[in-house]
Amino acid sequence: MEENAVQTVKTAKRSFVGLVTSDKMDKTIVVTIATKKMDRLYKKYVTRTKKYMAHDENNDAHVGDTVRIVECRPLSRNKTWRLAEIVERAK
């Protein structure tokens, strides 16, 4: 190898399954991810929620849908995720 060659390493992209809580923006959805975490002191599971903005190119997902989002390059200040698939439509 050359002396100044840059070595790139491919990493597995993270993905989450969550609920769409907002679709009011153009080509953007807000997905809420809920995870259960053990509380150190009380030894009980506590639900933690976090919101992610995801890119939805065709405006397919709507509020109440269960979707899978995948990590991607930064698309804007807040968007570093994109819609991979709609797991289940809202009823």
N, C-alpha and C positions, 0 to 999 in steps of 0.2 A: 504494500500500500504506500501511497505517497505520504510525505511528511505532514502536509496540511489538509489531508482528506478529512471530511466531516462524516462521521458515522451516524446514520439515522436508525432509530429503533422503533419498530411498529409496536404499539400497545393496544390492548383490547379496549374498545370504547365502552364506557359505562352506559347502562340503560336502566330506566325505571318504568314501572307501570303505575299510573295515577289517574285521577279524576279531573276532567276539564272544568274549571270554575269560572272562566271568562273567555269569551270569543269576540269581544267588541272591537278589538283592534284588527286592522287589515293584515292578513297573513301571519298573525300572531295569536297564540292561545296561552292561557295561564293554566298550568297543570299543578295540582296539589298532590304531593306525595306524603303518605302517612307511614311512619315506621314505629315499631314498638321497641322500647329500650328499657332495660332493667334499672330501676332506681336503686342507687347504692345504699342509701340509708334504710329505706322501708322494704327493700327486696320485692317490689311489685313492679309490674310492667306499666309504663306510662307511654301514651301515644304522642309522638312528636310529629308535627306537620311542617312542611317546607314547600314554598311555591317556586316554580320554575317557569320562565317564559320560553316558549318553544316556537320554532318557525313552522307554519302550516301553509305551504305554498298555494294550495288550491282552496283554502278556506273550507276544508271538509269536516273538521271536528266542530262539535257544538257543545254547549253547556250540558253536563251530565254524562257525557261519553267517557268510557274508560279507554285510555290510550297508552301506547308505549312510546317513550321519547328516548332519543339516542344523542350522545355527546357529539358535538361537531365544532368546527372552527368558529371564532366569534363572528356573529352576523351583525351585531349592534352592541351598544353598551351593556344591555342586559340579556341578550339572547345568545346562548352558546349551546342550545339544544335544538333538535329538529324532530318533527313528528315522524315516527317510523311506521306505525300502523294503528288503526282503530280496532281495539280488541273487542269492544262491545258498545253498541249504540244505546243512547238513552231511550227509555220507554215513553 
